[in-house]
């Protein structure tokens, strides 16, 4: 791999990462080349970070029309190898240019001001890569604002739910403001869900600080969660199952011994009209998995699982009642 001695370590690592990424996209590496690639990744954490960043950007944003580059190939056997080398070089340059276009390099140099409003509708799920390489997985009925400056990375979550995969930057904390409290990190994976009555935080990887009003706060690590009530009081950390609570990312609703009251509240987030539950059956428990895009299937299945019926009301809503 070529390295410009006049560039700094990070710039050199970026160029090398782009070239390696282009080689990998060009086709399977030979065993010898794969060994060299893995040795390069292991040589310096910066190498792995820069390569991972390009891979995340590529997957989330579909950066380059690779098919158009491949179309430059010709059938002449004599020209195949030079053409393939040209394509690899063009792909490397294109990856670098696209990353610049997304603000990746200017962010790393602390020169980026970025503002963005994001919103999803009922049943919509969306992935967004931010200029610093952080990735957002946004659930339905979510509204948020992104505001980056040279000294900080701020998110204002007005409603809904987001899974944050935050790129590490110790000099620029990543702060999620949910109205009744904030969540602060420098690099980690965590989920924030803002409902009318409370905000829930679940940590999948790394650690976060949940800050409410006054001195109310909690420090969370992987496998722990907390919530902030409408008065800004933060609950003490408790154990959670992040995979279950974030199953919506793969289009699933997973209930493990959940009360029907909890089931109705969760299902309502994916329906035009809220699902109601009669007090008499609200405490019945349910363990099952359903698809978020077919909550009617859940309602059809309930009477065969529990002693309940589902009735429709004139306003279009439905209610779970005793059978």
N, C-alpha and C positions, 0 to 999 in steps of 0.2 A: 504494500500500500504506500502511495506517495504521501509525503508530509512536507509542508512548507516550513522550513526552519525559522522563517521570520514571523510566523503566526504564533499566537499563544496556544497553550495546551487545549483550551476549550475549542478554539477555532479549528485546530488540527483534528481534534476528535470528531467535530461535526463533519468535516470533509471526509474523513475516513469512514464514518458511519454511513454517509450518503453513498459512498462508493461500494461499501459492503452490502448495503441495502439493495442497491441496483444489481449487484452480482446475484444475490439471493433471488430477486424478482426475475432475473434472466433465466433461471432454471436451477435444478438440483446441483449442489456443489459436489465436486469429486471428494472422496474420502480425505485426500491430502489437503485440499483447499478448505474442507469443513474443519479439519483439525487446526489449521491456521486461523480460521475465523473464530473458533471457540477460544483459542489462546489469546487472540486480540481482545475478545470480550472479557476474559478473566484478568487481563493485564492491568486494568484500571477501572474502578467503578464508573468513572466518567464515560468510558467507552460504552458500557452497558446502558447508561442513562441516555446518552445521545442516540444510540441505536433504537432503544425502546420508544423514545419520543417520536422518531420518524415513523416507526411502525404504527404507533397509536394514531398519528395524523393521517397516515395512509388509509388505515382501516375505517376510521370514523368519517373522513371527508372525501374519500375516493379521489385523491388529489390529481392523479395524472391519467390521461387517456392512453393507457399502455398499449391497447390494441392499435392505436394510430402509430406508435413508435414501431411496433412489430411489423406493421405494414410496409416499413421501409426495407424489409428483407427481400431479397430476390432469389430466384430459383437457381441461378448460376452457381455451381458448387465452388468455383474459385472465389466468388464474392461473398460467400456465406460468412466465413470467419471475420473478415474485416467489417462486414455490415453488422454482425452481432456485437462486435467490439464497439462500433459506433453507437448502436442502440443502448448498450450498457452505459456508455459515457453520457449519452443524451438523457437517459433515465436518471443518472446520478445528478446531473445538472438540473434536471426538472424537479427532482425531489427537493434540492436545495432552494431553488427559486420558489417553489410552492410554499415551503416552510417560511421563507422570508415574507411571502405574500400574506401568510396567516399571522405574521407578527411574532413568530417564535424567536428569531434572532434579536429583533429590536427589544423584545421583552427581556431576554437574557441580559441585554446591555442596560436595562432599567430606563428605557426611553419611551415606553409605551403608555399612552392613555387610551383606555378602551371603555366604551359604554355600549350595552346591549340589553334589549328587552326581549324576554322569551315567554311564550305562552303556549299551552297545549289544550286541546279540547277533550271532550268526553271520549274515553277509550283510546286516546292517542298516547303513544310513547315515542320519545325522541331522544337521540344522542347528539350532544354538542361538544366539540373540542374548543376550549378557550385558548387565547393567544399564548398563555404560559404552558400549554400542554395538558392542563387539567381537563378531565372529562366529566361531563354531566350526563346522567341518565335520568330523564325527566318523565314522571308519571303523568297520567291524565289530569285534566282540570288543575293545572299548575300555572302560576304566574310568578316571575322573578325578574330582577334586574341585576345586571353584572356591571360593576364599575371598578376598573383597574387604574391605578396611577403608579408613579415611580416608587412610592413608599408602601403601598398596601393593595390588597385584593379583597374587594367587598362584594358580597352577594346579599340582596334583600329578597327574602322569600315571602311573598304576600299571601300565597295559599298553595296547597298541594304538597308534592313530595319529590325529592331529588336525591339520587345516589351520587355522591361526590367522590371522584378519584383525583386527589389533589397532588399536583406536581410539587416536589419538595423545593422550598425556597425559604431558608431560615431568616433572610432579610426582609421578606414580605409576607407577613402572616395572612392567612386566608380566613376571612371572617364572614360567617353566615348570620345575618340579622333576621330573626323570625318574629320581631315585634315585641314579644314578651321576654326575650332573652337572646343571647348570641352563642355561637359555636365557633371556637377559634382553633386553628391548626396551622402547621407549616407544611405537612405532607402526610396524607393518610387516605383511607377509604371509609366513608361513613354515610349514613342515610339520615336525612332530616325530613320529617313530615309535619306540616303545619295544618291543624284542624282548627275550627272556631274556638274550641275550649282549651286546647293545649297544643304544645309542640313536642314531638317525640324525636329522640336522637338515638341511633344505633350505630355502633362502631364495628366494622368488619376487620380493619387492619390499622395499626398505628394507635394513636391516642388523640383525644380532643379535650378541650376545656369548655364546659357548658356553664355559662354565666347568666344568672337571672338578675333580679333587682337587688340592690344592696350587696350584702355579702353572700347571698345564696348562689352556690356553685357546686359543680361536681366534675371530677376528673375521670374520664372514661378511657379504657383500653379495649383491645379486641375482645369481642364476646360480651361486652357490657352495654347497657342502655340507661337512659334517664328520660325524664320528661319535665317540661316547664308548664305550670298551670297559667291561667289567664292573669293571675296577680303577680307573675314573675317569680314564683317559688320553684326551686329546682329540687326534684326528688333525688334521694341518695342513689348511687349507682346500683344496678341490679343485673343479674345474668339474663341474657337474651339469646335467641337463635337467629343470627343475622340472615342465614339462608332462607328461613321461613318468612321472616318479616320483610324481606326484599324479593320474594318469589315473583312479584309483579314484573320484575325486569325480564323474566322469561315467559310472561303472559299467564301466570298462575296465581290462584288464591289458595293458600295452604292454611288449614285450620287444624290445630292440635289441641284437643280438649277445650275448644272455645265455646263460650256461652252463645246462645242464639242472639242475645242482645249485641254481642261483639260481632257475630256473623252479619247481622242486619246492618250494623254501622259500616262495616267494611264493604259489603256488597253495594250499599247505597252510593259509594263513590264511583261506581261503574255503571250507574243507571240514570236515566233521565229523571225518574221519580224516585223518591226515597223508599226503601223497604222498611216496613214497620213490623213490630213484633208485639204480640199481646203480653201483658205482664205475667199471665199464668204460665207461659212457656218460655219466658225470656232467659231463665236460668238453665234450661236444658243444654246439654253439652254436645258438641259436634267435632269429629275428627275426619277430615276428608280433604281432597284436592279438586279444584275446579278451574276452568279457564276464565280469565277476566273478560274475555270478549263474548262469553256465552253464559251470563248469569241466570238466564232463563232455565238452563239445564240444571243449575243448582236448585231452583225453586221446584222444578219437576221431580227432582230426586228426593227432596226433603221428606215428603210423606211416606216414602218407603224406608227411610232411615230412622225417623223419629215419629212419635205419635202426634203429628201436627197436620194441618191443612193450610193451603195458601189461597187467600181470597183476593179478588180484585175490587178496587173501589172506583167510584165514579170519576174521581180526579186523575185516574190513571195509575195511582200508586197501588201497591200490593201489601198484604199483611199476613204474617205467620200467626195462626191461631191454633188453639187446642183442637184435636180431632174429635 
